[in-house]
């Protein structure tokens, strides 16, 4: 009998939940209450500096070396 009773309770709870949601939609109220005031402490993100690009060394002139 216990399992049958649980089914009845579950059905009753689900019906109440659905009724609450329908009433909320009809009223047009927001689902979650938002407080516009001080924002929550934002996470501090370390600012990454762009990578320093190294200047490429000038290529050695191969033609001049071969000519000597």
mmCIF file as Biopython writes it, N, C-alpha, C and O atoms, coordinates in Angstrom:
data_model
#
loop_
_atom_site.group_PDB
_atom_site.id
_atom_site.type_symbol
_atom_site.label_atom_id
_atom_site.label_alt_id
_atom_site.label_comp_id
_atom_site.label_asym_id
_atom_site.label_entity_id
_atom_site.label_seq_id
_atom_site.pdbx_PDB_ins_code
_atom_site.Cartn_x
_atom_site.Cartn_y
_atom_site.Cartn_z
_atom_site.occupancy
_atom_site.B_iso_or_equiv
_atom_site.auth_seq_id
_atom_site.auth_asym_id
_atom_site.pdbx_PDB_model_num
ATOM 1   N N  . UNK A ? 1  ? 0.810  -1.204 0.000   1.0 0.0 1  A 1 
ATOM 2   C CA . UNK A ? 1  ? 0.000  0.000  0.000   1.0 0.0 1  A 1 
ATOM 3   C C  . UNK A ? 1  ? 0.850  1.263  0.000   1.0 0.0 1  A 1 
ATOM 4   O O  . UNK A ? 1  ? 0.431  2.305  -0.505  1.0 0.0 1  A 1 
ATOM 5   N N  . UNK A ? 2  ? 2.035  1.164  0.565   1.0 0.0 2  A 1 
ATOM 6   C CA . UNK A ? 2  ? 2.865  2.347  0.683   1.0 0.0 2  A 1 
ATOM 7   C C  . UNK A ? 2  ? 3.198  2.948  -0.662  1.0 0.0 2  A 1 
ATOM 8   O O  . UNK A ? 2  ? 3.204  4.170  -0.811  1.0 0.0 2  A 1 
ATOM 9   N N  . UNK A ? 3  ? 3.475  2.115  -1.635  1.0 0.0 3  A 1 
ATOM 10  C CA . UNK A ? 3  ? 3.845  2.621  -2.961  1.0 0.0 3  A 1 
ATOM 11  C C  . UNK A ? 3  ? 2.654  3.294  -3.634  1.0 0.0 3  A 1 
ATOM 12  O O  . UNK A ? 3  ? 2.817  4.313  -4.305  1.0 0.0 3  A 1 
ATOM 13  N N  . UNK A ? 4  ? 1.477  2.742  -3.464  1.0 0.0 4  A 1 
ATOM 14  C CA . UNK A ? 4  ? 0.303  3.350  -4.065  1.0 0.0 4  A 1 
ATOM 15  C C  . UNK A ? 4  ? 0.057  4.722  -3.439  1.0 0.0 4  A 1 
ATOM 16  O O  . UNK A ? 4  ? -0.309 5.670  -4.134  1.0 0.0 4  A 1 
ATOM 17  N N  . UNK A ? 5  ? 0.258  4.822  -2.128  1.0 0.0 5  A 1 
ATOM 18  C CA . UNK A ? 5  ? 0.063  6.085  -1.436  1.0 0.0 5  A 1 
ATOM 19  C C  . UNK A ? 5  ? 1.063  7.124  -1.961  1.0 0.0 5  A 1 
ATOM 20  O O  . UNK A ? 5  ? 0.715  8.290  -2.146  1.0 0.0 5  A 1 
ATOM 21  N N  . UNK A ? 6  ? 2.306  6.690  -2.199  1.0 0.0 6  A 1 
ATOM 22  C CA . UNK A ? 6  ? 3.312  7.623  -2.714  1.0 0.0 6  A 1 
ATOM 23  C C  . UNK A ? 6  ? 2.908  8.177  -4.070  1.0 0.0 6  A 1 
ATOM 24  O O  . UNK A ? 6  ? 3.153  9.346  -4.368  1.0 0.0 6  A 1 
ATOM 25  N N  . UNK A ? 7  ? 2.288  7.332  -4.894  1.0 0.0 7  A 1 
ATOM 26  C CA . UNK A ? 7  ? 1.843  7.794  -6.214  1.0 0.0 7  A 1 
ATOM 27  C C  . UNK A ? 7  ? 0.814  8.899  -6.066  1.0 0.0 7  A 1 
ATOM 28  O O  . UNK A ? 7  ? 0.846  9.895  -6.789  1.0 0.0 7  A 1 
ATOM 29  N N  . UNK A ? 8  ? -0.098 8.715  -5.122  1.0 0.0 8  A 1 
ATOM 30  C CA . UNK A ? 8  ? -1.154 9.706  -4.913  1.0 0.0 8  A 1 
ATOM 31  C C  . UNK A ? 8  ? -0.546 11.024 -4.438  1.0 0.0 8  A 1 
ATOM 32  O O  . UNK A ? 8  ? -0.935 12.101 -4.892  1.0 0.0 8  A 1 
ATOM 33  N N  . UNK A ? 9  ? 0.402  10.924 -3.530  1.0 0.0 9  A 1 
ATOM 34  C CA . UNK A ? 9  ? 1.043  12.138 -3.005  1.0 0.0 9  A 1 
ATOM 35  C C  . UNK A ? 9  ? 1.817  12.844 -4.110  1.0 0.0 9  A 1 
ATOM 36  O O  . UNK A ? 9  ? 1.769  14.069 -4.220  1.0 0.0 9  A 1 
ATOM 37  N N  . UNK A ? 10 ? 2.531  12.076 -4.927  1.0 0.0 10 A 1 
ATOM 38  C CA . UNK A ? 10 ? 3.301  12.671 -6.031  1.0 0.0 10 A 1 
ATOM 39  C C  . UNK A ? 10 ? 2.377  13.393 -7.005  1.0 0.0 10 A 1 
ATOM 40  O O  . UNK A ? 10 ? 2.671  14.500 -7.455  1.0 0.0 10 A 1 
ATOM 41  N N  . UNK A ? 11 ? 1.240  12.739 -7.328  1.0 0.0 11 A 1 
ATOM 42  C CA . UNK A ? 11 ? 0.292  13.365 -8.246  1.0 0.0 11 A 1 
ATOM 43  C C  . UNK A ? 11 ? -0.243 14.664 -7.674  1.0 0.0 11 A 1 
ATOM 44  O O  . UNK A ? 11 ? -0.368 15.656 -8.393  1.0 0.0 11 A 1 
ATOM 45  N N  . UNK A ? 12 ? -0.558 14.667 -6.395  1.0 0.0 12 A 1 
ATOM 46  C CA . UNK A ? 12 ? -1.106 15.844 -5.747  1.0 0.0 12 A 1 
ATOM 47  C C  . UNK A ? 12 ? -0.072 16.982 -5.745  1.0 0.0 12 A 1 
ATOM 48  O O  . UNK A ? 12 ? -0.413 18.135 -6.008  1.0 0.0 12 A 1 
ATOM 49  N N  . UNK A ? 13 ? 1.184  16.650 -5.449  1.0 0.0 13 A 1 
ATOM 50  C CA . UNK A ? 13 ? 2.243  17.666 -5.421  1.0 0.0 13 A 1 
ATOM 51  C C  . UNK A ? 13 ? 2.495  18.230 -6.819  1.0 0.0 13 A 1 
ATOM 52  O O  . UNK A ? 13 ? 2.691  19.434 -6.982  1.0 0.0 13 A 1 
ATOM 53  N N  . UNK A ? 14 ? 2.488  17.349 -7.828  1.0 0.0 14 A 1 
ATOM 54  C CA . UNK A ? 14 ? 2.722  17.791 -9.199  1.0 0.0 14 A 1 
ATOM 55  C C  . UNK A ? 14 ? 1.603  18.711 -9.671  1.0 0.0 14 A 1 
ATOM 56  O O  . UNK A ? 14 ? 1.855  19.721 -10.329 1.0 0.0 14 A 1 
ATOM 57  N N  . UNK A ? 15 ? 0.361  18.356 -9.331  1.0 0.0 15 A 1 
ATOM 58  C CA . UNK A ? 15 ? -0.776 19.184 -9.716  1.0 0.0 15 A 1 
ATOM 59  C C  . UNK A ? 15 ? -0.674 20.560 -9.063  1.0 0.0 15 A 1 
ATOM 60  O O  . UNK A ? 15 ? -0.937 21.571 -9.714  1.0 0.0 15 A 1 
ATOM 61  N N  . UNK A ? 16 ? -0.300 20.611 -7.794  1.0 0.0 16 A 1 
ATOM 62  C CA . UNK A ? 16 ? -0.152 21.889 -7.091  1.0 0.0 16 A 1 
ATOM 63  C C  . UNK A ? 16 ? 0.956  22.727 -7.730  1.0 0.0 16 A 1 
ATOM 64  O O  . UNK A ? 16 ? 0.825  23.943 -7.874  1.0 0.0 16 A 1 
ATOM 65  N N  . UNK A ? 17 ? 2.049  22.060 -8.111  1.0 0.0 17 A 1 
ATOM 66  C CA . UNK A ? 17 ? 3.176  22.753 -8.748  1.0 0.0 17 A 1 
ATOM 67  C C  . UNK A ? 17 ? 2.738  23.373 -10.073 1.0 0.0 17 A 1 
ATOM 68  O O  . UNK A ? 17 ? 3.037  24.532 -10.363 1.0 0.0 17 A 1 
ATOM 69  N N  . UNK A ? 18 ? 2.025  22.576 -10.868 1.0 0.0 18 A 1 
ATOM 70  C CA . UNK A ? 18 ? 1.563  23.076 -12.167 1.0 0.0 18 A 1 
ATOM 71  C C  . UNK A ? 18 ? 0.580  24.224 -12.004 1.0 0.0 18 A 1 
ATOM 72  O O  . UNK A ? 18 ? 0.605  25.185 -12.774 1.0 0.0 18 A 1 
ATOM 73  N N  . UNK A ? 19 ? -0.292 24.122 -10.994 1.0 0.0 19 A 1 
ATOM 74  C CA . UNK A ? 19 ? -1.244 25.206 -10.733 1.0 0.0 19 A 1 
ATOM 75  C C  . UNK A ? 19 ? -0.518 26.490 -10.361 1.0 0.0 19 A 1 
ATOM 76  O O  . UNK A ? 19 ? -0.892 27.571 -10.815 1.0 0.0 19 A 1 
ATOM 77  N N  . UNK A ? 20 ? 0.522  26.375 -9.534  1.0 0.0 20 A 1 
ATOM 78  C CA . UNK A ? 20 ? 1.307  27.568 -9.151  1.0 0.0 20 A 1 
ATOM 79  C C  . UNK A ? 20 ? 1.964  28.197 -10.362 1.0 0.0 20 A 1 
ATOM 80  O O  . UNK A ? 20 ? 1.974  29.420 -10.496 1.0 0.0 20 A 1 
ATOM 81  N N  . UNK A ? 21 ? 2.513  27.377 -11.247 1.0 0.0 21 A 1 
ATOM 82  C CA . UNK A ? 21 ? 3.193  27.900 -12.434 1.0 0.0 21 A 1 
ATOM 83  C C  . UNK A ? 21 ? 2.198  28.577 -13.374 1.0 0.0 21 A 1 
ATOM 84  O O  . UNK A ? 21 ? 2.503  29.622 -13.948 1.0 0.0 21 A 1 
ATOM 85  N N  . UNK A ? 22 ? 1.005  27.987 -13.537 1.0 0.0 22 A 1 
ATOM 86  C CA . UNK A ? 22 ? -0.013 28.592 -14.389 1.0 0.0 22 A 1 
ATOM 87  C C  . UNK A ? 22 ? -0.437 29.944 -13.843 1.0 0.0 22 A 1 
ATOM 88  O O  . UNK A ? 22 ? -0.606 30.901 -14.599 1.0 0.0 22 A 1 
ATOM 89  N N  . UNK A ? 23 ? -0.607 30.021 -12.531 1.0 0.0 23 A 1 
ATOM 90  C CA . UNK A ? 23 ? -1.006 31.281 -11.897 1.0 0.0 23 A 1 
ATOM 91  C C  . UNK A ? 23 ? 0.077  32.326 -12.081 1.0 0.0 23 A 1 
ATOM 92  O O  . UNK A ? 23 ? -0.221 33.504 -12.279 1.0 0.0 23 A 1 
ATOM 93  N N  . UNK A ? 24 ? 1.314  31.913 -12.019 1.0 0.0 24 A 1 
ATOM 94  C CA . UNK A ? 24 ? 2.433  32.842 -12.181 1.0 0.0 24 A 1 
ATOM 95  C C  . UNK A ? 24 ? 2.465  33.387 -13.601 1.0 0.0 24 A 1 
ATOM 96  O O  . UNK A ? 24 ? 2.724  34.574 -13.802 1.0 0.0 24 A 1 
ATOM 97  N N  . UNK A ? 25 ? 2.207  32.539 -14.585 1.0 0.0 25 A 1 
ATOM 98  C CA . UNK A ? 25 ? 2.199  32.973 -15.984 1.0 0.0 25 A 1 
ATOM 99  C C  . UNK A ? 25 ? 1.037  33.927 -16.230 1.0 0.0 25 A 1 
ATOM 100 O O  . UNK A ? 25 ? 1.193  34.935 -16.920 1.0 0.0 25 A 1 
ATOM 101 N N  . UNK A ? 26 ? -0.133 33.612 -15.664 1.0 0.0 26 A 1 
ATOM 102 C CA . UNK A ? 26 ? -1.300 34.472 -15.847 1.0 0.0 26 A 1 
ATOM 103 C C  . UNK A ? 26 ? -1.075 35.849 -15.258 1.0 0.0 26 A 1 
ATOM 104 O O  . UNK A ? 26 ? -1.493 36.851 -15.837 1.0 0.0 26 A 1 
ATOM 105 N N  . UNK A ? 27 ? -0.412 35.906 -14.100 1.0 0.0 27 A 1 
ATOM 106 C CA . UNK A ? 27 ? -0.205 37.195 -13.437 1.0 0.0 27 A 1 
ATOM 107 C C  . UNK A ? 27 ? 0.859  38.021 -14.159 1.0 0.0 27 A 1 
ATOM 108 O O  . UNK A ? 27 ? 0.892  39.243 -14.019 1.0 0.0 27 A 1 
ATOM 109 N N  . UNK A ? 28 ? 1.714  37.372 -14.919 1.0 0.0 28 A 1 
ATOM 110 C CA . UNK A ? 28 ? 2.761  38.075 -15.661 1.0 0.0 28 A 1 
ATOM 111 C C  . UNK A ? 28 ? 3.924  38.477 -14.777 1.0 0.0 28 A 1 
ATOM 112 O O  . UNK A ? 28 ? 4.735  39.315 -15.169 1.0 0.0 28 A 1 
ATOM 113 N N  . UNK A ? 29 ? 4.020  37.904 -13.611 1.0 0.0 29 A 1 
ATOM 114 C CA . UNK A ? 29 ? 5.096  38.232 -12.688 1.0 0.0 29 A 1 
ATOM 115 C C  . UNK A ? 29 ? 6.391  37.568 -13.155 1.0 0.0 29 A 1 
ATOM 116 O O  . UNK A ? 29 ? 6.377  36.556 -13.856 1.0 0.0 29 A 1 
ATOM 117 N N  . UNK A ? 30 ? 7.500  38.165 -12.749 1.0 0.0 30 A 1 
ATOM 118 C CA . UNK A ? 30 ? 8.794  37.595 -13.099 1.0 0.0 30 A 1 
ATOM 119 C C  . UNK A ? 30 ? 9.000  36.329 -12.277 1.0 0.0 30 A 1 
ATOM 120 O O  . UNK A ? 30 ? 8.533  36.228 -11.142 1.0 0.0 30 A 1 
ATOM 121 N N  . UNK A ? 31 ? 9.686  35.392 -12.850 1.0 0.0 31 A 1 
ATOM 122 C CA . UNK A ? 31 ? 9.921  34.128 -12.148 1.0 0.0 31 A 1 
ATOM 123 C C  . UNK A ? 31 ? 10.869 34.314 -10.982 1.0 0.0 31 A 1 
ATOM 124 O O  . UNK A ? 31 ? 10.649 33.762 -9.904  1.0 0.0 31 A 1 
ATOM 125 N N  . UNK A ? 32 ? 11.919 35.085 -11.189 1.0 0.0 32 A 1 
ATOM 126 C CA . UNK A ? 32 ? 12.901 35.292 -10.133 1.0 0.0 32 A 1 
ATOM 127 C C  . UNK A ? 32 ? 12.915 36.763 -9.769  1.0 0.0 32 A 1 
ATOM 128 O O  . UNK A ? 32 ? 12.800 37.632 -10.633 1.0 0.0 32 A 1 
ATOM 129 N N  . UNK A ? 33 ? 13.057 37.027 -8.501  1.0 0.0 33 A 1 
ATOM 130 C CA . UNK A ? 33 ? 13.104 38.409 -8.044  1.0 0.0 33 A 1 
ATOM 131 C C  . UNK A ? 33 ? 14.537 38.894 -8.202  1.0 0.0 33 A 1 
ATOM 132 O O  . UNK A ? 33 ? 15.471 38.289 -7.676  1.0 0.0 33 A 1 
ATOM 133 N N  . UNK A ? 34 ? 14.700 39.993 -8.932  1.0 0.0 34 A 1 
ATOM 134 C CA . UNK A ? 34 ? 16.023 40.563 -9.111  1.0 0.0 34 A 1 
ATOM 135 C C  . UNK A ? 34 ? 16.089 41.882 -8.375  1.0 0.0 34 A 1 
ATOM 136 O O  . UNK A ? 34 ? 15.184 42.709 -8.487  1.0 0.0 34 A 1 
ATOM 137 N N  . UNK A ? 35 ? 17.140 42.078 -7.636  1.0 0.0 35 A 1 
ATOM 138 C CA . UNK A ? 35 ? 17.316 43.309 -6.872  1.0 0.0 35 A 1 
ATOM 139 C C  . UNK A ? 35 ? 18.335 44.149 -7.617  1.0 0.0 35 A 1 
ATOM 140 O O  . UNK A ? 35 ? 19.478 43.743 -7.824  1.0 0.0 35 A 1 
ATOM 141 N N  . UNK A ? 36 ? 17.886 45.337 -8.014  1.0 0.0 36 A 1 
ATOM 142 C CA . UNK A ? 36 ? 18.812 46.230 -8.702  1.0 0.0 36 A 1 
ATOM 143 C C  . UNK A ? 36 ? 19.409 47.158 -7.663  1.0 0.0 36 A 1 
ATOM 144 O O  . UNK A ? 36 ? 18.762 48.102 -7.208  1.0 0.0 36 A 1 
ATOM 145 N N  . UNK A ? 37 ? 20.593 46.893 -7.310  1.0 0.0 37 A 1 
ATOM 146 C CA . UNK A ? 37 ? 21.289 47.675 -6.300  1.0 0.0 37 A 1 
ATOM 147 C C  . UNK A ? 37 ? 22.770 47.505 -6.540  1.0 0.0 37 A 1 
ATOM 148 O O  . UNK A ? 37 ? 23.270 47.661 -7.653  1.0 0.0 37 A 1 
ATOM 149 N N  . UNK A ? 38 ? 23.437 47.189 -5.487  1.0 0.0 38 A 1 
ATOM 150 C CA . UNK A ? 38 ? 24.868 46.962 -5.626  1.0 0.0 38 A 1 
ATOM 151 C C  . UNK A ? 38 ? 25.093 45.651 -6.371  1.0 0.0 38 A 1 
ATOM 152 O O  . UNK A ? 38 ? 24.511 44.625 -6.018  1.0 0.0 38 A 1 
ATOM 153 N N  . UNK A ? 39 ? 25.930 45.684 -7.393  1.0 0.0 39 A 1 
ATOM 154 C CA . UNK A ? 39 ? 26.213 44.431 -8.090  1.0 0.0 39 A 1 
ATOM 155 C C  . UNK A ? 39 ? 27.040 43.523 -7.194  1.0 0.0 39 A 1 
ATOM 156 O O  . UNK A ? 39 ? 27.766 43.987 -6.315  1.0 0.0 39 A 1 
ATOM 157 N N  . UNK A ? 40 ? 26.921 42.239 -7.427  1.0 0.0 40 A 1 
ATOM 158 C CA . UNK A ? 40 ? 27.706 41.286 -6.646  1.0 0.0 40 A 1 
ATOM 159 C C  . UNK A ? 40 ? 29.180 41.496 -6.962  1.0 0.0 40 A 1 
ATOM 160 O O  . UNK A ? 40 ? 29.538 41.984 -8.033  1.0 0.0 40 A 1 
ATOM 161 N N  . UNK A ? 41 ? 30.009 41.126 -6.027  1.0 0.0 41 A 1 
ATOM 162 C CA . UNK A ? 41 ? 31.446 41.302 -6.210  1.0 0.0 41 A 1 
ATOM 163 C C  . UNK A ? 41 ? 31.887 40.550 -7.455  1.0 0.0 41 A 1 
ATOM 164 O O  . UNK A ? 41 ? 31.755 39.329 -7.538  1.0 0.0 41 A 1 
ATOM 165 N N  . UNK A ? 42 ? 32.403 41.282 -8.408  1.0 0.0 42 A 1 
ATOM 166 C CA . UNK A ? 42 ? 32.844 40.667 -9.664  1.0 0.0 42 A 1 
ATOM 167 C C  . UNK A ? 42 ? 34.188 39.985 -9.443  1.0 0.0 42 A 1 
ATOM 168 O O  . UNK A ? 42 ? 35.017 40.438 -8.653  1.0 0.0 42 A 1 
ATOM 169 N N  . UNK A ? 43 ? 34.374 38.915 -10.143 1.0 0.0 43 A 1 
ATOM 170 C CA . UNK A ? 43 ? 35.648 38.212 -10.036 1.0 0.0 43 A 1 
ATOM 171 C C  . UNK A ? 43 ? 36.722 39.050 -10.702 1.0 0.0 43 A 1 
ATOM 172 O O  . UNK A ? 43 ? 36.530 39.591 -11.791 1.0 0.0 43 A 1 
ATOM 173 N N  . UNK A ? 44 ? 37.842 39.144 -10.033 1.0 0.0 44 A 1 
ATOM 174 C CA . UNK A ? 44 ? 38.943 39.911 -10.604 1.0 0.0 44 A 1 
ATOM 175 C C  . UNK A ? 44 ? 39.687 39.011 -11.582 1.0 0.0 44 A 1 
ATOM 176 O O  . UNK A ? 44 ? 40.168 37.936 -11.223 1.0 0.0 44 A 1 
ATOM 177 N N  . UNK A ? 45 ? 39.769 39.468 -12.804 1.0 0.0 45 A 1 
ATOM 178 C CA . UNK A ? 45 ? 40.446 38.702 -13.838 1.0 0.0 45 A 1 
ATOM 179 C C  . UNK A ? 45 ? 41.775 39.392 -14.120 1.0 0.0 45 A 1 
ATOM 180 O O  . UNK A ? 45 ? 41.824 40.595 -14.378 1.0 0.0 45 A 1 
ATOM 181 N N  . UNK A ? 46 ? 42.832 38.626 -14.068 1.0 0.0 46 A 1 
ATOM 182 C CA . UNK A ? 46 ? 44.150 39.185 -14.328 1.0 0.0 46 A 1 
ATOM 183 C C  . UNK A ? 46 ? 44.215 39.615 -15.791 1.0 0.0 46 A 1 
ATOM 184 O O  . UNK A ? 46 ? 43.866 38.858 -16.697 1.0 0.0 46 A 1 
ATOM 185 N N  . UNK A ? 47 ? 44.666 40.838 -15.996 1.0 0.0 47 A 1 
ATOM 186 C CA . UNK A ? 47 ? 44.771 41.355 -17.355 1.0 0.0 47 A 1 
ATOM 187 C C  . UNK A ? 47 ? 46.042 40.796 -17.973 1.0 0.0 47 A 1 
ATOM 188 O O  . UNK A ? 47 ? 47.144 40.994 -17.460 1.0 0.0 47 A 1 
ATOM 189 N N  . UNK A ? 48 ? 45.865 40.101 -19.075 1.0 0.0 48 A 1 
ATOM 190 C CA . UNK A ? 48 ? 47.023 39.509 -19.740 1.0 0.0 48 A 1 
ATOM 191 C C  . UNK A ? 48 ? 47.617 40.525 -20.697 1.0 0.0 48 A 1 
ATOM 192 O O  . UNK A ? 48 ? 46.913 41.144 -21.496 1.0 0.0 48 A 1 
ATOM 193 N N  . UNK A ? 49 ? 48.913 40.680 -20.599 1.0 0.0 49 A 1 
ATOM 194 C CA . UNK A ? 49 ? 49.605 41.573 -21.521 1.0 0.0 49 A 1 
ATOM 195 C C  . UNK A ? 49 ? 49.851 40.810 -22.819 1.0 0.0 49 A 1 
ATOM 196 O O  . UNK A ? 49 ? 50.089 39.603 -22.798 1.0 0.0 49 A 1 
ATOM 197 N N  . UNK A ? 50 ? 49.793 41.510 -23.942 1.0 0.0 50 A 1 
ATOM 198 C CA . UNK A ? 50 ? 50.061 40.809 -25.196 1.0 0.0 50 A 1 
ATOM 199 C C  . UNK A ? 50 ? 51.498 40.308 -25.226 1.0 0.0 50 A 1 
ATOM 200 O O  . UNK A ? 50 ? 52.394 40.934 -24.661 1.0 0.0 50 A 1 
ATOM 201 N N  . UNK A ? 51 ? 51.708 39.193 -25.878 1.0 0.0 51 A 1 
ATOM 202 C CA . UNK A ? 51 ? 53.032 38.602 -25.951 1.0 0.0 51 A 1 
ATOM 203 C C  . UNK A ? 51 ? 53.975 39.533 -26.701 1.0 0.0 51 A 1 
ATOM 204 O O  . UNK A ? 51 ? 53.617 40.115 -27.724 1.0 0.0 51 A 1 
ATOM 205 N N  . UNK A ? 52 ? 55.179 39.660 -26.175 1.0 0.0 52 A 1 
ATOM 206 C CA . UNK A ? 52 ? 56.173 40.524 -26.805 1.0 0.0 52 A 1 
ATOM 207 C C  . UNK A ? 52 ? 56.740 39.791 -28.003 1.0 0.0 52 A 1 
ATOM 208 O O  . UNK A ? 52 ? 57.293 38.699 -27.874 1.0 0.0 52 A 1 
ATOM 209 N N  . UNK A ? 53 ? 56.600 40.390 -29.152 1.0 0.0 53 A 1 
ATOM 210 C CA . UNK A ? 53 ? 57.101 39.767 -30.373 1.0 0.0 53 A 1 
ATOM 211 C C  . UNK A ? 53 ? 58.554 40.169 -30.568 1.0 0.0 53 A 1 
ATOM 212 O O  . UNK A ? 53 ? 58.895 41.352 -30.559 1.0 0.0 53 A 1 
ATOM 213 N N  . UNK A ? 54 ? 59.388 39.180 -30.742 1.0 0.0 54 A 1 
ATOM 214 C CA . UNK A ? 54 ? 60.806 39.448 -30.946 1.0 0.0 54 A 1 
ATOM 215 C C  . UNK A ? 54 ? 61.042 39.770 -32.417 1.0 0.0 54 A 1 
ATOM 216 O O  . UNK A ? 54 ? 60.464 39.152 -33.311 1.0 0.0 54 A 1 
ATOM 217 N N  . UNK A ? 55 ? 61.906 40.753 -32.640 1.0 0.0 55 A 1 
ATOM 218 C CA . UNK A ? 55 ? 62.234 41.125 -34.018 1.0 0.0 55 A 1 
ATOM 219 C C  . UNK A ? 55 ? 63.087 40.020 -34.620 1.0 0.0 55 A 1 
ATOM 220 O O  . UNK A ? 55 ? 64.019 39.518 -33.991 1.0 0.0 55 A 1 
ATOM 221 N N  . UNK A ? 56 ? 62.754 39.654 -35.842 1.0 0.0 56 A 1 
ATOM 222 C CA . UNK A ? 56 ? 63.514 38.611 -36.506 1.0 0.0 56 A 1 
ATOM 223 C C  . UNK A ? 56 ? 64.855 39.183 -36.959 1.0 0.0 56 A 1 
ATOM 224 O O  . UNK A ? 56 ? 64.931 40.319 -37.427 1.0 0.0 56 A 1 
ATOM 225 N N  . UNK A ? 57 ? 65.902 38.388 -36.817 1.0 0.0 57 A 1 
ATOM 226 C CA . UNK A ? 57 ? 67.232 38.810 -37.242 1.0 0.0 57 A 1 
ATOM 227 C C  . UNK A ? 57 ? 67.268 38.849 -38.766 1.0 0.0 57 A 1 
ATOM 228 O O  . UNK A ? 57 ? 66.655 38.016 -39.434 1.0 0.0 57 A 1 
ATOM 229 N N  . UNK A ? 58 ? 67.985 39.815 -39.300 1.0 0.0 58 A 1 
ATOM 230 C CA . UNK A ? 58 ? 68.066 39.941 -40.749 1.0 0.0 58 A 1 
ATOM 231 C C  . UNK A ? 58 ? 68.784 38.717 -41.307 1.0 0.0 58 A 1 
ATOM 232 O O  . UNK A ? 58 ? 69.820 38.319 -40.773 1.0 0.0 58 A 1 
ATOM 233 N N  . UNK A ? 59 ? 68.263 38.125 -42.351 1.0 0.0 59 A 1 
ATOM 234 C CA . UNK A ? 59 ? 68.917 36.948 -42.917 1.0 0.0 59 A 1 
ATOM 235 C C  . UNK A ? 59 ? 70.291 37.327 -43.510 1.0 0.0 59 A 1 
ATOM 236 O O  . UNK A ? 59 ? 70.455 38.397 -44.096 1.0 0.0 59 A 1 
ATOM 237 N N  . UNK A ? 60 ? 71.234 36.453 -43.347 1.0 0.0 60 A 1 
ATOM 238 C CA . UNK A ? 60 ? 72.577 36.735 -43.871 1.0 0.0 60 A 1 
ATOM 239 C C  . UNK A ? 60 ? 72.549 36.606 -45.386 1.0 0.0 60 A 1 
ATOM 240 O O  . UNK A ? 60 ? 72.014 35.635 -45.921 1.0 0.0 60 A 1 
ATOM 241 N N  . UNK A ? 61 ? 73.120 37.576 -46.074 1.0 0.0 61 A 1 
ATOM 242 C CA . UNK A ? 61 ? 73.147 37.492 -47.541 1.0 0.0 61 A 1 
ATOM 243 C C  . UNK A ? 61 ? 74.045 36.350 -47.997 1.0 0.0 61 A 1 
ATOM 244 O O  . UNK A ? 61 ? 75.266 36.432 -47.863 1.0 0.0 61 A 1 
ATOM 245 N N  . UNK A ? 62 ? 73.463 35.306 -48.526 1.0 0.0 62 A 1 
ATOM 246 C CA . UNK A ? 62 ? 74.185 34.111 -48.935 1.0 0.0 62 A 1 
ATOM 247 C C  . UNK A ? 62 ? 74.967 34.384 -50.221 1.0 0.0 62 A 1 
ATOM 248 O O  . UNK A ? 62 ? 76.049 33.827 -50.405 1.0 0.0 62 A 1 
ATOM 249 N N  . UNK A ? 63 ? 74.448 35.219 -51.104 1.0 0.0 63 A 1 
ATOM 250 C CA . UNK A ? 63 ? 75.091 35.486 -52.393 1.0 0.0 63 A 1 
ATOM 251 C C  . UNK A ? 63 ? 76.427 36.165 -52.187 1.0 0.0 63 A 1 
ATOM 252 O O  . UNK A ? 63 ? 77.383 35.857 -52.899 1.0 0.0 63 A 1 
ATOM 253 N N  . UNK A ? 64 ? 76.524 37.071 -51.243 1.0 0.0 64 A 1 
ATOM 254 C CA . UNK A ? 64 ? 77.777 37.779 -51.015 1.0 0.0 64 A 1 
ATOM 255 C C  . UNK A ? 64 ? 78.820 36.852 -50.436 1.0 0.0 64 A 1 
ATOM 256 O O  . UNK A ? 64 ? 79.996 36.958 -50.783 1.0 0.0 64 A 1 
ATOM 257 N N  . UNK A ? 65 ? 78.416 35.937 -49.554 1.0 0.0 65 A 1 
ATOM 258 C CA . UNK A ? 65 ? 79.344 35.014 -48.940 1.0 0.0 65 A 1 
ATOM 259 C C  . UNK A ? 65 ? 79.886 34.057 -50.017 1.0 0.0 65 A 1 
ATOM 260 O O  . UNK A ? 65 ? 81.070 33.720 -50.001 1.0 0.0 65 A 1 
ATOM 261 N N  . UNK A ? 66 ? 79.051 33.630 -50.925 1.0 0.0 66 A 1 
ATOM 262 C CA . UNK A ? 66 ? 79.468 32.714 -51.951 1.0 0.0 66 A 1 
ATOM 263 C C  . UNK A ? 66 ? 80.387 33.405 -52.972 1.0 0.0 66 A 1 
ATOM 264 O O  . UNK A ? 66 ? 81.240 32.750 -53.570 1.0 0.0 66 A 1 
ATOM 265 N N  . UNK A ? 67 ? 80.221 34.725 -53.176 1.0 0.0 67 A 1 
ATOM 266 C CA . UNK A ? 67 ? 81.024 35.443 -54.148 1.0 0.0 67 A 1 
ATOM 267 C C  . UNK A ? 67 ? 82.463 35.634 -53.668 1.0 0.0 67 A 1 
ATOM 268 O O  . UNK A ? 67 ? 83.369 35.787 -54.488 1.0 0.0 67 A 1 
ATOM 269 N N  . UNK A ? 68 ? 82.678 35.626 -52.386 1.0 0.0 68 A 1 
ATOM 270 C CA . UNK A ? 68 ? 84.039 35.891 -51.892 1.0 0.0 68 A 1 
ATOM 271 C C  . UNK A ? 68 ? 84.940 34.732 -51.980 1.0 0.0 68 A 1 
ATOM 272 O O  . UNK A ? 68 ? 86.106 34.826 -51.598 1.0 0.0 68 A 1 
#
